[in-house]
């Protein structure tokens, strides 16, 4: 029987200038099927990656890339403490939550993520930023990686969400 | 290298490359399943390659099987044997593969299940519960300690300076924080080892404490180890103030934390793998199935290929045998191997080679025989001797042209018919076959006899010899009749003899005749005047008169002999036959001596000229007319007819002269000899008239026949050869020819 797929949609994304840095605020709507939730409870680790690009808009050529970064989170269940752990793989910071939904809510929200220094932005020029989320349920040991060809039903990628930036 | 070799080499190369790819794909699948990191990334590609190989193999196999079915239905040679071999090879390969597959699937399934044994699962659960219980004891102790601290802070009237520090040290906490229910930190104490800034109170702690329930939780740390977070309500320290919350964080002993981490890690790992159990089994079984199908299809394809290789020489042999049976001895079978089959093919090729050589020898011998037969046929055709070969039952097998000409019967048209009874009744051929039948009836196989046969054309003498042919197996091979018409030869001999007699007579008798006559006349002249006696004188006169008369008679007779024996040179020229006939017949018309004989002349105006000696022709006509007129003596209404015609004889034009009368005709017994010298029925005459006529005819290459007419009387028919070119070209010329000699 085919398993239901995960759904990822970027609901909102906006950039705010904080000092000399543009910070990103984004919200993701992540819906995991029941089997995926059970799999996380069973010990499977979910990895969520936000891929963010900022490029300068050019009229007659392809846009020129200005900045590109990834923000990665790992969500797993700690059976001994009966808590859900969210680890920021970029910073190594770890948080634990009593419920899975609280953990999911945590990874679905980006707050104050610095993405661009103002020195990189030329005044008067238009910039385009985009973001998408990639859910990877395949955080298995490498040796068993080939099995994911058969099992990786829940990994999913959201569509790109774009916004414009003008200084 | 020819196209077939090139094709074979290309096919072998493709097969080798395909086989190597297939082996590589299967080995890769095996390495993937053995958890090789390098291959696990390539797993989808390897699987795709294997499935593609599977599809290619299915296509190849389907093509081959369809071809086999078509051959079977079309009753192609060797298709049944090939199908049987494919079936046997296929079954022999399939059974063990299926057995291995069945046991491998069972083993795999049970093996994987054994990894996730219920006992192991339960042990891990128990270990987890045990660890959790051990930690919960600590958590309860720490919670109790936090509650004691909260009571003490409440008793002191709030978090007085130094109080939290002393309580933290006493309770062994890492951090103690007092905050309002909204989370605002009022006071905190933190150990030196930790960060200076207090962590704050999480929402879930505040939420639970607001519900008047103490909070305690075990928090795993990023670098390993655990912390115990506790939170209790302080209650309102001062009247009118918000309720406060006391949070204390305690470390878990390193040893205990490490052990707990180990249990957690094992539990998590087991959970991950348990989750993968089904896909693991499915993928292993799928891998095994793909490998099995590849092996199975390859085995079947190999079975078809092997059967084809084994059956091909047999098919070639059968085709070759059929070709040989249809006479194609140029068939050469390709020698594909050096085993027993190769020996068989070699023997077949050797056999066809020998057969071809034998057939060539036979053809050569047959050609030689045909050539010899053709030569013999030419010799036989040119022979003047008649040759007839008969079957043992005396049916005509072959007959040459001379036989046809001699017998006057187209024997070549009678091949296959019985020799007895050939020809019309009374014909020479019928007389000849009757005479032969009598000899055959005597039982004597080999004989030689001279037949004197009386046919419508006159008396014919045939010298015939019969020889039996060699035996064909146990039966008689037949007979050969060799015969010749010796009538002319005998006649020529007789004429030659007569000519010799005539010459001798002319020489021996004619010479003394003149002295005898002169002597008689002298006697008469000398003695007659001297004789006085009338009686003596009359006697002398009568005697001498008689002598002179008889001498004259003898002279005429000798002259006639001389004439017959003479062979004068012919003065040949183009002669208008009708004109000659008219000249001669006019002489006879003018004669009044025989008014009772009526002469009618019927001349064919189409008749042109003939090559002849005009004088001899006149003599010929004179003799015939004299003969006819003499035959009509004492006949009241004698009639003589003279006709000329342009007629066809055996494809040649001849000038036909017919002289007929209504006299008594020839005596039947003498009919065959009327042209012989001294054969005559008349009281007077030399008996040389018709003999001279025939001699003149033969000198001109003509043919003469004498017969009695049905309405009475005799008829002589003469054919003289006519040729237009000769007649036209020779008109007015006079040439000299030796008299023609008839074939003897």
HADDOCK unambig.tbl for C-alpha pairs under 7 A between the chains (distance, minus, plus):
assign (segid A and resid 42 and name CA) (segid B and resid 271 and name CA) 5.34 0.50 0.50
assign (segid A and resid 42 and name CA) (segid B and resid 272 and name CA) 6.87 0.50 0.50
assign (segid A and resid 43 and name CA) (segid B and resid 268 and name CA) 4.97 0.50 0.50
assign (segid A and resid 43 and name CA) (segid B and resid 271 and name CA) 5.03 0.50 0.50
assign (segid A and resid 43 and name CA) (segid B and resid 272 and name CA) 5.30 0.50 0.50
assign (segid A and resid 44 and name CA) (segid B and resid 272 and name CA) 5.52 0.50 0.50
assign (segid A and resid 79 and name CA) (segid B and resid 264 and name CA) 6.65 0.50 0.50
assign (segid A and resid 80 and name CA) (segid B and resid 128 and name CA) 6.11 0.50 0.50
assign (segid A and resid 80 and name CA) (segid B and resid 132 and name CA) 5.95 0.50 0.50
assign (segid A and resid 80 and name CA) (segid B and resid 264 and name CA) 5.91 0.50 0.50
assign (segid A and resid 81 and name CA) (segid B and resid 218 and name CA) 5.47 0.50 0.50
assign (segid A and resid 81 and name CA) (segid B and resid 219 and name CA) 6.63 0.50 0.50
assign (segid A and resid 94 and name CA) (segid B and resid 222 and name CA) 6.01 0.50 0.50
assign (segid A and resid 96 and name CA) (segid B and resid 219 and name CA) 6.93 0.50 0.50
assign (segid A and resid 142 and name CA) (segid B and resid 37 and name CA) 6.19 0.50 0.50
assign (segid A and resid 143 and name CA) (segid B and resid 35 and name CA) 4.92 0.50 0.50
assign (segid A and resid 143 and name CA) (segid B and resid 36 and name CA) 6.20 0.50 0.50
assign (segid A and resid 143 and name CA) (segid B and resid 37 and name CA) 5.13 0.50 0.50
assign (segid A and resid 143 and name CA) (segid B and resid 40 and name CA) 6.85 0.50 0.50
assign (segid A and resid 144 and name CA) (segid B and resid 35 and name CA) 6.31 0.50 0.50
assign (segid A and resid 145 and name CA) (segid B and resid 40 and name CA) 6.05 0.50 0.50
assign (segid A and resid 146 and name CA) (segid B and resid 40 and name CA) 4.51 0.50 0.50
assign (segid A and resid 146 and name CA) (segid B and resid 41 and name CA) 6.17 0.50 0.50
assign (segid A and resid 146 and name CA) (segid B and resid 43 and name CA) 5.77 0.50 0.50
assign (segid A and resid 147 and name CA) (segid B and resid 279 and name CA) 6.87 0.50 0.50
assign (segid A and resid 147 and name CA) (segid B and resid 280 and name CA) 6.58 0.50 0.50
assign (segid A and resid 149 and name CA) (segid B and resid 44 and name CA) 6.80 0.50 0.50
assign (segid A and resid 150 and name CA) (segid B and resid 279 and name CA) 6.39 0.50 0.50
assign (segid A and resid 151 and name CA) (segid B and resid 279 and name CA) 6.29 0.50 0.50
